[in-house]
Structures are given as structure tokens and as C-alpha cells.
Amino acid sequence: MTSNGAPAGSAEPAEIDTSVAHAARVYDYLLGGRANFKVDRDAAARAYAAFPGGLDGVRADVRQHRAVLGRMVRYFVEDAGIVQFLDIGTGIPRKTAAKTLDFSRPTAVMLFGILHFFSDADDPRGLIGQLMAPLAAGSGLAMSHPQTPAVPSQTWVGAARKSG
Ligand SMILES: C[S@@+](CC[C@H](N)C(=O)[O-])C[C@H]1O[C@@H](n2cnc3c(N)ncnc32)[C@H](O)[C@@H]1O
């Protein structure tokens, strides 16, 4: 363990504020990842203690949510033939964001567990429209949304394709 509570061996980039919990790192902790700090783990413990099944129950739900995301990606690749993705709110970035989307070919937009961060005043429907507008016919949109705040086991999941 390092001084700020990060698991030994994990890197702490200078621009990361480890004094305040961050949604992506809390989610990483719930998934069993290593890119989180004590402040994130404490925030998760406080936030989810009262949920059904407690923190362990939420962690199990979150793993299921991630598994659904994986199945959705497989559907787009194997059944829909889409091979490029725009994943909004992907969590802890694992690689440099892609700058090479080919807008002449279908793209799958993933909005998993992110829309509850936007209020009605943000016009999420309009934002989704802006994301989809430049994409080619046949592009896909997959969304998941908690039906009660932050309980993935009660999550709505949907997918659609853009017509020509
Ligand atoms: C519940 S996690 C879901 C992560 C991932 N999509 C998944 O399903 O495994 C929500 C993510 O949305 C990100 N997020 C929140 N507000 C955002 C915004 N305005 N723009 C981009 N990402 C955002 C958080 O940082 C966090 O990584």
C-alpha cells in the first residue's frame, strides 16, 4: 500500500486528485480493479452500506453490469458486423482514446451506466442525438440505466440500430 492508499505497484499520475473520490475510480474498486485510492474505497463503503446486499451485493451487481456490456459488444461485433466503438464514460481509461473512427462505416456507441450523471436540463436525448448524427447507417446505440440510483441489478438495458 502506498501513502495515499493506492495498491502497491499502481501508478498515481500527478494530475489525479486523490483527496476526493472519483466516480470512475469508485467503479473500478467495485469491479475489483487496482486503479483506486482509499478515498474511493471509503466513499464506496459509505455510499453502498445501506443498499440491498450491502457493498458486496453492489460489487456483484456491478460485475454483472460489466458482463452485460461485454455481451453487448459481442452482439455488435458478431451479429451486427460493427467493428468500431465509441464508449462514453468508459471508466478508467486503459489506452489512449481512439482518434481514428471511420465515419463512413458503422460505429457502436456505448452509454453504459453513465446517463444518470446527466440531468434533464442537460438534455440527454439531445446529446445522444448529437453523438449519433454523424454516424453511418447501421451504427448501433447501446445504453444501460439504473432504474433505482446505482443498483445495477435493477438496470434497464437497450440497444438499437440506425436506419439509412
Ligand atoms: C458507473 S461508471 C460506468 C463505466 C462503464 N461505462 C461501464 O459500464 O463499465 C460511470 C462512468 O461515467 C463517467 N462519467 C460521469 N460523467 C461523465 C461525463 N460527463 N462524461 C464522460 N464520462 C462521465 C464516470 O467517470 C465513470 O467512469
The ligand as a MOL file (V3000), in Angstrom:
LIG
                    3D

  0  0  0     0  0            999 V3000
M  V30 BEGIN CTAB
M  V30 COUNTS 27 29 0 0 0
M  V30 BEGIN ATOM
M  V30 1 C -20.9280 3.6720 -13.4560 0
M  V30 2 S -19.4100 4.0320 -14.3360 0 CHG=1
M  V30 3 C -19.6920 3.0710 -15.8090 0
M  V30 4 C -18.3900 2.7030 -16.5110 0
M  V30 5 C -18.5410 1.8710 -17.7880 0
M  V30 6 N -19.3420 2.5940 -18.7780 0
M  V30 7 C -19.1600 0.5340 -17.5300 0
M  V30 8 O -20.3620 0.3660 -17.7690 0
M  V30 9 O -18.4730 -0.3720 -17.0740 0 CHG=-1
M  V30 10 C -19.7670 5.7020 -14.8750 0
M  V30 11 C -18.6270 6.3660 -15.6080 0
M  V30 12 O -19.1090 7.5640 -16.2330 0
M  V30 13 C -18.0990 8.5360 -16.1410 0
M  V30 14 N -18.7060 9.8590 -16.3330 0
M  V30 15 C -19.5030 10.5410 -15.4960 0
M  V30 16 N -19.8710 11.7190 -16.0360 0
M  V30 17 C -19.2880 11.7830 -17.2590 0
M  V30 18 C -19.2710 12.7420 -18.3050 0
M  V30 19 N -19.9420 13.8880 -18.2000 0
M  V30 20 N -18.5590 12.4770 -19.4170 0
M  V30 21 C -17.8690 11.3150 -19.5440 0
M  V30 22 N -17.8390 10.3550 -18.5760 0
M  V30 23 C -18.5310 10.5930 -17.4450 0
M  V30 24 C -17.5020 8.2870 -14.7610 0
M  V30 25 O -16.2070 8.8470 -14.6420 0
M  V30 26 C -17.4740 6.7800 -14.7210 0
M  V30 27 O -16.2760 6.3010 -15.2790 0
M  V30 END ATOM
M  V30 BEGIN BOND
M  V30 1 1 1 2
M  V30 2 1 2 3
M  V30 3 1 2 10
M  V30 4 1 3 4
M  V30 5 1 4 5
M  V30 6 1 5 6
M  V30 7 1 5 7
M  V30 8 2 7 8
M  V30 9 1 7 9
M  V30 10 1 10 11
M  V30 11 1 11 12
M  V30 12 1 11 26
M  V30 13 1 12 13
M  V30 14 1 13 14
M  V30 15 1 13 24
M  V30 16 1 14 15
M  V30 17 1 14 23
M  V30 18 2 15 16
M  V30 19 1 16 17
M  V30 20 1 17 18
M  V30 21 2 17 23
M  V30 22 1 18 19
M  V30 23 2 18 20
M  V30 24 1 20 21
M  V30 25 2 21 22
M  V30 26 1 22 23
M  V30 27 1 24 25
M  V30 28 1 24 26
M  V30 29 1 26 27
M  V30 END BOND
M  V30 END CTAB
M  END
